[in-house]
Amino acid sequence: MKKIKTLNILLFLSIAVSFGQKLEPTEEKALLNVSVTNKAEKPLEGETVSFIASKDGKIYKGRTDAQGKFSILIPNADTYDVMYMNFTEEIKYNRIALPDEKAQYTVDYKIIFEPSKTFTLKNVEYDFNKATLRPSSHKALNDLVEAMKIKNKMEIEIAGHTDNIGSGEHNLKLSQERANAVRNYLISKGIEANRIVAKGYGAEEPVAPNTNSDGSDNPDGRQRNRRTEVRVITQQ
């Protein structure tokens, strides 16, 4: 048996079939038995993992079951980027190289990561000084809908934030209305209302300075502060 070990990854090459799956390796394709846990070794259900082939860019994808596992066949003699979904964003985890020889390989591949508790939705935009979602926001929100349908026990808070232009009262009201708009969109796409809380924070929780040290305006900082976050209340 060949054994390869790297940080947070355990690879065992053998001819055994793990996890009781019916898939069988061939001389052209290896059987990957994938398991995903957090750092406390708790299995993570509903996690999507992709293997992207270096030779032709083809993507092989699976999703973990209640035991945090799935199995998949992928071609030998190639190197793959291993990616996992973090809410709506794909993150590179590591790479795996399969041997360039005809043999029947089974690979037990373990992924360890902590799902994010807070995630800033990218490309979620509103009309100026309003809570009207622009059409350009729909893709990011649809991706969130898909993630919540996969993880159908997840409960979240939609947190609205603004910069500090305008009164505190106005910003608090605007951020609440924008959070409500996102919540309503998710509900309209089939997500249960009791799984989503909307809360506006106004300018109370900046992630960047609204002004520079000399008192001048900081446009980049203001833009970062005008954001919509997803905060996980219950993961599963």
Sequence and secondary structure as in RCSB ss.txt:
>XXXX:A:sequence
MKKIKTLNILLFLSIAVSFGQKLEPTEEKALLNVSVTNKAEKPLEGETVSFIASKDGKIYKGRTDAQGKFSILIP
NADTYDVMYMNFTEEIKYNRIALPDEKAQYTVDYKIIFEPSKTFTLKNVEYDFNKATLRPSSHKALNDLVEAMKI
KNKMEIEIAGHTDNIGSGEHNLKLSQERANAVRNYLISKGIEANRIVAKGYGAEEPVAPNTNSDGSDNPDGRQRN
RRTEVRVITQQ
>XXXX:A:secstr
 EEEEETTEEEEEES   TT S    SSEEEEEEEEE TT  B TT EEEEEETTT  EEEEE  TTSEEEEEEE
SS EEEEEEEETTEEEEEEEEE  SSS   EEEEEEE    SEEE TT  B TTS  B GGGHHHHHHHHHHHHH
STT EEEEEE   SSS HHHHHHHHHHHHHHHHHHHHHTT  GGGEEEEE TTSS SS SB TTS B HHHHHHH
S EEEEEEE  
